[in-house]
Every structure is written in structure tokens, then in C-alpha cells.
Amino acid sequence: MKRAAALAVLAAAWLVIAFDVLHGGPLTALDGWLAERLHVPPRSALALAMLFWTNLHSHVAILGYSALLVLILARRRAWGWVLGVALAVPGAMLLNATLKGVIQRTRPVLDNPVLALETYSFPSGHTAASLAFYGMLAAYLAYRFPRQRALLVAGAALAVGLVAYSRMALGVHYFGDVLAALFSTGAWLMICLAGVEGWRGA
């Protein structure tokens, strides 16, 4: 019941943000204001750090980390978790790409951004993929080491939060983009984790 309630809340929150973006609501105005203030100067130390971190969390990199995690889980014969990771990460990427095509929000237009991309902006693909990977990794480790649950969740949240910030700092995403990615991927994770629990309970 708790997971179903979380799924409903996350899906509803995404719909609210999407409606705001499509109709130019208050969040859209806030997005523009934040985009001007969060992006960092090119060639600065912070820009280089954000480029390094965001490149560590490209789609190719996340798929590579996920494949390695799947191999480790398979060696442990944790088949429910193997299925969960195999569905969660590629599924989150596919969901994100579909939502981008539906909403078709353009990237921020800024003076002198670190990066300039021509693809759609909403939701953030890097944020979505990172949440799917770190979410499943933290869930598995918390299952194995329940006493460390709070620390594991905090570590995953920090890693994903830095990815989300890097996308805004580099000038390629609005705040609403990363927030929507967290909500949509969070909802997808609820479904994947329910599947893992169902497999373990079968």
C-alpha cells in the first residue's frame, strides 16, 4: 500500500509539472530565473568538475554500470534483483525519451553556457538514468544490509542530486526538467521494486 501511494503521488506530481510547463505556469517562470543564476562560467573549476561528473553519468556509462551490477547479482543468483535492474535502468531511459517526445520542451537559452544541445529538455535524461541506477543499487544494498539503509539512501540521493545540479550548472536543463525526471523515474522505480518483491515472495 505504501508503494502504491508513493507511485500515485509521484505520478501526480509529474503531471502537475508537465501541465505547468505546457501552459507556462509559475514553475516555468521560476525555471527561467533559476537557469540564469545556476549555470556556471565556462572553463571555471566548477564547470570542469560538473563536466566530469555529468560525463560519468552519461547514458552509456550508466548502462555499463548497470550491466556490471547485473553480472554481480547473477553470480549471487539474486534473480529478482537481476530482473529489477535490467528493467529499471533501460526502462527509465525509454520512459524519459518518450516523455521528451511528448512534451518537446526546448533547452534553456543562455548567454555563454558550458554546453549547448539541440535535443529536447524535459525531463532530464541524465537525472532519470542516474536515479534508476542508484535507486536500484541502494535498494539492493539496503536489502542486504538493512542497518545501513539510511546511509545508503543518503549516498544515492547525494549522487543523483549532484547529477541533477550538474545538468543545470552546465546550462542544459531547467530546474523543472530535473524535478520531473525525479518524479517520473521515482514512479517507475516503485513499479520495478514491487516486481522485485513479487519475485522474492513467489
Buried (B, 14 or more C-beta within 10 A) or exposed (E): EEEEEBBEBBBEBBEBBBEBBBEEBEBBEBBEEBBEEBBBEBEEEEBEBBBEBBEBBBBEBBBEBBEEBBEBBEEEEBEBBBBBBBBBBBBBBEBBBEBBEEBEBEBBEBEEBBBEBEEBBBBBBBBBBBBBBBBBBBBBBBBEEEEEBEEBBEBBBEBBBBBBBBBBBBBBBBBBBBBBBBBBBBBBBBBBBBBBBEBEEE
